[in-house]
Structure formats: structure tokens, C-alpha cells
Amino acid sequence: MRTVRVNGLEIGSGKPKIAVPLVETTTPALVDAAKRACQEPIDMVEWRLDFFDNIHSNAAILETARKLRQVLGGHPLLVTLRTKEEGGNYHFQLTEYLRIYQELIKSHLVDLIDIEVLRPTTVILPLVRLAHEEQVKVIMSNHDFCRTPPAAVLQARIEQMTNLGADIAKFAVMPRSREDLLTILSTSLHHADLADGIPLVAIGMGQQGKIIRIGGEIFGSCISFGTVGKASAPGQLAVTELSKIFDVLHE
Ligand SMILES: O=C1C[C@@](O)(C(=O)O)C[C@@H](O)[C@@H]1O
């Protein structure tokens, strides 16, 4: 599998990288949460922009990104506008989605953006092109908060992400049985065994999915989302716990 380098952080090799979602709704609260996150053993931060109160103000978004950038120093900043279709808060509007990400990319305040693979290609393709022109990496994602789709569906989505130019592929699904856990792991392993596959983030949500948040690396998953404070999805572990577990697995 390939690796991706962001601000000196190599994603796809070594320990899984720990990402902390920030789900606060105001700029001061986001800045405080970012400061707290930086005191923990984290690798990167995800700003869940779909929780932001001032989502329709470009100026407020850029001002907040600037403040987060200052607090985070060298830690990579991922920005995610999760739509209602995929379990987030953002009511998808094509032109606004495009504009928000375009402005963020051009600002050079963010290192990675998350684009959902199921949004229209008329949005995905121009964003991927612009991101790459501006050296911003693209995580392409897909979520199912209710079930785990069959392996063939998950594999097809990863292929679609790769073909659309993603730097990193990500799927987060809800396991409902031990067989679902095997589906997630075997999909991940199958991809990890490809010589030139892009790095993959495979996530199992909820109580049953915790085992994947912990041990997914063994099957080829390269980022785990953990909390410092509020969670952004069911089953996320505290960053301090994740970090200890990864240390133990790497002893
Ligand atoms: O896509 C993901 C993964 C996630 O849903 C999780 O289950 O950890 C958490 C989200 O914040 C992030 O954007």
C-alpha cells in the first residue's frame, strides 16, 4: 500500500495515526478544544465543520481555520463537512459545498479535506483537482450508521474513491454481528494487499466496532478517530486509551 505524507506525518506506515474530531459550534469553543487536544498524544485534528454555527459565513469559517491553524502548529488539520445523508449535520447544497471547500483549499490553512464519494462528480472532480494543485490531500469517505454493506459494495466504493483521485480512502460502517466485523476486516485486508493501493481508513462504529478502532492497523487501516472530550461518532475511544493500546501493540 502507498503512504501519504502531510506536514511530515507519514500516513499509512507505522502506528495508526490518531485523529481528534472537534465538534464544537463556536470559534472560541473550537479554539479551546484544539488547545486541549494538543496536550494529548494526537497526530492530527479534524474540524467537523458541519457542527459550526456560522457555517454560511465564509469569513467566519476562514477566521476560525486561521485560529485553529495557529493553535495546532505542525499538527495536520483535516476539515470535514459531513452531510445529513451520511450522518452529519450539513444540509447539502452543491454550490455552497463547492465554495466552502474551494475557499478553504485556497487559503492554505488546511492540510486535508474530506469529500464524500457519493456526492455528485460535478463537485468531487473540481475539488480534487484544485486540492491537488494547492497541495491539499483528499480523504474520500463513505458512511453507513445503520449497517455494514457487503464486502463487494465496500470494495467497489474504495475503487471509486481511487478512480476519482482520492489520496486516502475511508469507510465507516456499523457492524451488527461478528460476521460484519469480518466483512470490514477482510475488505481492509484485501485492499492492504494491493501493491499500489491508496492508504485506507476502515472503521467499525458502535460498541462492536471498537475492536476495529483498536486493531484495524493489523488489517491495513491507517487512521483511528479518538476523543478528547466529545465524540463525533459512536464507539470512539479516548485518545489517551488509543495511544496506550497502540504503544502496547507496537512493543
Ligand atoms: O469519517 C469519520 C469517521 C467517524 O465517523 C468515526 O466513526 O470515527 C468520525 C468522523 O468525525 C469522521 O469524519
The ligand as an SDF file (V2000), in Angstrom:
LIG
                    3D

 13 13  0  0  0  0  0  0  0  0999 V2000
  -15.4240    9.7500    8.8840 O   0  0  0  0  0  0  0  0  0  0  0  0
  -15.1590    9.8670   10.0620 C   0  0  0  0  0  0  0  0  0  0  0  0
  -15.0640    8.7150   10.9340 C   0  0  0  0  0  0  0  0  0  0  0  0
  -16.0250    8.8220   12.0920 C   0  0  0  0  0  0  0  0  0  0  0  0
  -17.3400    8.7010   11.6020 O   0  0  0  0  0  0  0  0  0  0  0  0
  -15.7980    7.6670   13.0820 C   0  0  0  0  0  0  0  0  0  0  0  0
  -16.6110    6.7550   13.0920 O   0  0  0  0  0  0  0  0  0  0  0  0
  -14.8070    7.7080   13.8230 O   0  0  0  0  0  0  0  0  0  0  0  0
  -15.8340   10.1530   12.8040 C   0  0  0  0  0  0  0  0  0  0  0  0
  -15.9730   11.3300   11.8580 C   0  0  0  0  0  0  0  0  0  0  0  0
  -15.7320   12.5380   12.5730 O   0  0  0  0  0  0  0  0  0  0  0  0
  -15.0300   11.2050   10.6960 C   0  0  0  0  0  0  0  0  0  0  0  0
  -15.2830   12.2120    9.7630 O   0  0  0  0  0  0  0  0  0  0  0  0
  1  2  2  0
  2  3  1  0
  2 12  1  0
  3  4  1  0
  4  5  1  0
  4  6  1  0
  4  9  1  0
  6  7  2  0
  6  8  1  0
  9 10  1  0
 10 11  1  0
 10 12  1  0
 12 13  1  0
M  END
$$$$
